[in-house]
Amino acid sequence: MFADRSAAGRELSRRLQHLRAEQPIVLALPRGGVPVGFEIAEELDAPLDIVLVRKIGAPGQPELALGAVVDGAGAQVLIDEELAAALAVDPAYIEGETRRQLAEIERRREAYLGRRPPTPIAGRTAIVADDGIATGSTVRAALLATKRSSAGRVVLAVPVAPQETLAALRPEVDEIVCLATPSPFLAVGAHYQQFAQLADEDVVSLLRRRREKMTHSPGGPGE
């Protein structure tokens, strides 16, 4: 369906042109969402930043999202209580996984941003971008964190997602732009010709490229 994440981001950006006049900020979910967000930010001439969220996988099933933890002033932990009860998950497991994922968030923040403060989003239109959604637990955490940061409007932009997941996320956003809702959905990677794992260096490079372009553009931070 999509050649790669960059191609998907370029296609998404064409569906987001109506937001250009709002001078939005693009918030991507590392790692896979960053190439998508980069293309959107390039096309809309917008700043690019990240939302640091980590999935809490179920015991023995790391791909099954039991919940998510999101960085910020007081870490926010979202747990699917019904799933946790159905799997009889020990609360000690959740506590341990939460600590482990918070440590990984801290590592990634240092790797991706260093000491650079996050871009202020209060009152602005925030476009939250990822390379696709399956269950939606991680994206939900990112959306809640964005709303908590007092964004003026929150727009979810993804290339592909199940229709039922988008319906569940709709109350959390002002607008959803999704290019495809295939059924059966299978997995996010199944809808890309190339879906290689990204490294931290890829994320850092894209963030730097976009930041440098913003700095040297007329009216940018460096002006």
C-alpha positions as CSV (number, residue, x, y, z in Angstrom):
1,M,0.0,0.0,0.0
2,F,2.8,2.4,0.9
3,A,6.4,2.2,-0.4
4,D,7.9,3.3,2.9
5,R,7.2,5.6,5.8
6,S,8.5,8.7,4.0
7,A,6.1,8.0,1.0
8,A,3.3,7.6,3.5
9,G,4.2,10.9,5.2
10,R,4.2,12.8,1.9
11,E,0.8,11.4,1.0
12,L,-0.6,12.3,4.4
13,S,0.8,15.9,4.1
14,R,-1.4,16.4,1.0
15,R,-4.4,15.7,3.2
16,L,-3.3,18.1,5.8
17,Q,-2.9,21.2,3.7
18,H,-5.9,22.8,5.3
19,L,-4.0,23.1,8.5
20,R,-1.0,25.1,7.1
21,A,-2.6,28.5,7.9
22,E,-2.9,27.4,11.6
23,Q,1.0,27.2,11.8
24,P,0.8,23.7,13.4
25,I,3.5,21.8,15.3
26,V,4.1,18.1,14.3
27,L,4.6,15.7,17.2
28,A,5.9,12.3,16.0
29,L,6.0,9.0,18.0
30,P,9.5,7.6,17.8
31,R,10.8,5.7,16.2
32,G,8.5,4.8,13.3
33,G,6.4,7.9,13.4
34,V,9.4,10.3,12.9
35,P,9.9,9.8,9.1
36,V,6.1,10.2,8.7
37,G,6.1,13.4,10.8
38,F,9.2,14.7,9.1
39,E,7.5,14.7,5.7
40,I,4.4,16.4,7.1
41,A,6.5,19.1,8.8
42,E,8.5,19.7,5.6
43,E,5.4,20.1,3.5
44,L,3.5,22.3,6.1
45,D,6.7,24.3,7.0
46,A,6.1,23.3,10.6
47,P,8.3,22.5,13.6
48,L,8.9,18.8,14.3
49,D,9.2,17.4,17.8
50,I,8.4,14.0,19.5
51,V,6.1,12.5,22.0
52,L,7.9,9.9,24.2
53,V,5.5,7.0,24.8
54,R,6.3,3.4,25.6
55,K,4.0,0.4,25.4
56,I,3.7,-1.9,28.4
57,G,3.4,-5.3,26.9
58,A,1.5,-8.2,28.5
59,P,3.6,-10.9,30.2
60,G,4.9,-13.3,27.6
61,Q,3.2,-11.4,24.9
62,P,5.3,-8.1,24.5
63,E,3.4,-7.1,21.3
64,L,0.0,-7.2,23.1
65,A,-0.4,-3.8,24.7
66,L,-1.5,-4.0,28.3
67,G,-1.1,-0.2,28.5
68,A,1.4,2.6,28.0
69,V,3.4,5.2,29.9
70,V,4.0,8.7,28.7
71,D,6.7,11.1,29.8
72,G,5.9,14.5,31.2
73,A,5.4,16.4,34.5
74,G,4.4,13.4,36.5
75,A,4.5,10.2,34.3
76,Q,1.1,9.1,33.1
77,V,0.4,5.4,33.1
78,L,-2.6,4.0,31.2
79,I,-3.5,0.4,31.8
80,D,-6.2,-1.6,30.2
81,E,-7.8,-2.8,33.4
82,E,-10.1,-5.3,31.7
83,L,-7.2,-6.9,29.9
84,A,-5.1,-7.0,33.0
85,A,-7.9,-8.7,34.9
86,A,-8.5,-11.2,32.1
87,L,-4.8,-12.1,32.0
88,A,-4.5,-12.1,35.8
89,V,-1.5,-9.8,35.6
90,D,0.4,-9.3,38.8
91,P,0.5,-5.6,39.9
92,A,4.2,-6.1,40.6
93,Y,4.7,-6.9,36.9
94,I,3.0,-3.6,35.9
95,E,5.1,-1.6,38.4
96,G,8.3,-3.2,37.1
97,E,7.5,-2.7,33.5
98,T,6.5,0.9,34.2
99,R,9.9,1.6,35.8
100,R,11.7,-0.1,32.9
101,Q,9.8,1.9,30.2
102,L,10.3,5.2,32.1
103,A,14.0,4.4,32.1
104,E,13.9,3.8,28.3
105,I,12.0,7.1,27.9
106,E,14.7,8.9,29.8
107,R,17.4,7.3,27.6
108,R,15.6,8.3,24.5
109,R,15.0,11.8,25.6
110,E,18.7,12.3,26.2
111,A,19.6,10.6,22.9
112,Y,17.1,12.5,20.8
113,L,16.9,15.9,22.4
114,G,19.9,16.2,24.7
115,R,19.2,19.3,26.8
116,R,16.9,21.0,24.3
117,P,13.6,21.8,25.9
118,P,10.4,20.6,24.2
119,T,8.8,22.9,21.7
120,P,5.9,24.8,23.4
121,I,2.5,23.7,22.1
122,A,0.1,25.6,24.4
123,G,-2.7,27.1,22.3
124,R,-1.3,25.6,19.0
125,T,-2.6,23.0,16.6
126,A,-0.7,19.8,17.3
127,I,-0.5,17.1,14.6
128,V,0.3,13.8,16.3
129,A,1.8,11.5,13.7
130,D,2.7,7.8,13.7
131,D,3.4,5.2,10.9
132,G,0.2,3.3,11.8
133,I,-2.0,2.2,14.6
134,A,-3.0,-1.3,15.8
135,T,-4.7,-1.4,19.2
136,G,-4.3,2.4,19.8
137,S,-3.1,2.2,23.4
138,T,0.2,3.9,22.7
139,V,-1.3,6.6,20.5
140,R,-4.0,7.2,23.1
141,A,-1.4,8.0,25.7
142,A,0.3,10.4,23.3
143,L,-3.0,12.2,22.6
144,L,-3.7,12.5,26.3
145,A,-0.3,13.9,26.9
146,T,-0.7,16.4,24.1
147,K,-4.1,17.6,25.4
148,R,-2.5,17.9,28.9
149,S,0.1,20.3,27.4
150,S,-2.8,22.6,26.5
151,A,-2.7,22.2,22.7
152,G,-5.3,24.4,21.0
153,R,-6.4,21.6,18.7
154,V,-5.2,18.0,18.5
155,V,-5.1,16.3,15.1
156,L,-4.2,12.6,14.7
157,A,-2.5,11.8,11.4
158,V,-1.7,8.2,10.4
159,P,-1.4,6.3,7.1
160,V,-3.2,3.2,8.2
161,A,-5.3,2.0,11.1
162,P,-8.3,-0.3,11.8
163,Q,-11.7,1.5,11.6
164,E,-12.7,0.4,15.1
165,T,-9.5,1.8,16.6
166,L,-10.0,5.1,15.0
167,A,-13.6,5.2,16.3
168,A,-12.3,4.5,19.8
169,L,-9.8,7.3,19.5
170,R,-12.1,9.9,18.0
171,P,-13.3,11.4,21.4
172,E,-9.7,12.2,22.2
173,V,-9.0,14.4,19.2
174,D,-10.5,17.3,17.2
175,E,-9.7,15.7,13.8
176,I,-8.4,12.4,12.4
177,V,-6.7,12.1,9.0
178,C,-6.1,8.5,8.0
179,L,-5.4,7.3,4.5
180,A,-6.5,3.7,4.7
181,T,-8.6,1.5,7.0
182,P,-8.1,-2.0,5.5
183,S,-10.1,-5.0,6.8
184,P,-8.7,-7.4,7.8
185,F,-6.1,-5.1,9.3
186,L,-3.3,-7.7,10.1
187,A,-0.4,-5.5,11.3
188,V,1.0,-2.1,10.5
189,G,4.0,-3.4,8.7
190,A,1.9,-5.5,6.4
191,H,0.8,-2.4,4.6
192,Y,4.3,-1.2,3.7
193,Q,6.6,-2.5,1.0
194,Q,9.6,-1.4,3.2
195,F,9.2,-1.3,6.9
196,A,12.7,-1.6,8.3
197,Q,13.5,-1.1,12.0
198,L,14.8,2.5,12.6
199,A,17.8,3.3,14.8
200,D,18.1,6.2,17.3
201,E,20.5,7.8,14.8
202,D,17.8,8.0,12.2
203,V,15.5,9.8,14.6
204,V,18.2,12.3,15.6
205,S,19.1,13.0,12.0
206,L,15.6,13.8,11.0
207,L,15.0,16.0,14.0
208,R,18.2,17.8,13.3
209,R,17.5,18.3,9.6
210,R,14.1,19.8,10.4
211,R,15.3,22.0,13.2
212,E,18.1,23.4,11.0
213,K,15.7,24.2,8.2
214,M,13.4,26.0,10.7
215,T,16.3,27.9,12.2
216,H,17.4,29.2,8.8
217,S,14.0,29.9,7.3
218,P,12.6,33.5,7.3
219,G,11.0,34.1,10.6
220,G,12.4,30.9,12.1
221,P,13.9,30.6,15.5
222,G,17.2,31.7,14.3
223,E,16.0,35.0,12.8
